[in-house]
Amino acid sequence: MKKTSVLVLAASLVFSAGPSQAATKICTSGQLFSITSQQSTVNNYVRTVAQDQASYNKAQMNLNTANAKATDLAGKIAASNAKISALLAKVSKNLISSPSIARGYQSQADSEARNLATLQANYGYAVRDAQTATTKANSALATLTRSQANLAAQQKRLNALTSQCTH
């Protein structure tokens, strides 16, 4: 009798919906064991989802950073191209009337062309980094989605176990 009343008390504490619920759920010791075990499983899946969410957030942050870097370099490449065009226009304008000034502009254009080559190389690396970050973010999202689905299935199983108790 003592064991049964302890189980009833434990079940009522575990499954009580709060002070407003008049009836308590009564579970057998086997049901309580199954429910406790399943709750532990659900808790583990909750932790897994939290870890996978953190991994996805980090991967998404890395992707955003990589995309921003590539976008920044694309803007710098466009500005460098515009600068070279402007310098070459000045070279053409001064070629006949002031060859020494034209050579100065040509020197600046050559320097900017070297800068442009560096920017383009860095842009290539940034694009590859963004592609890698995209792959990692997609993988992290797929892992998170699977974890969330697994958690939902385990929570559904827990709900089914708790609903088997009598009222």
Secondary structure, DSSP 8 states (H G I E B T S, - for coil): -HHHHHHHHHHHHHH---TT--S--B--HHHHHHHHHHHHHHHHHHHHHHHHHHHHHHHHHHHHHHHHHHHHHHHHHHHHHHHHHHHHHHHHHHTTT-HHHHHHHHHHHHHHHHHHHHHHHHHHHHHHHHHHHHHHHHHHHHHHHHHHHHHHHHHHHHHHHHHTSB-
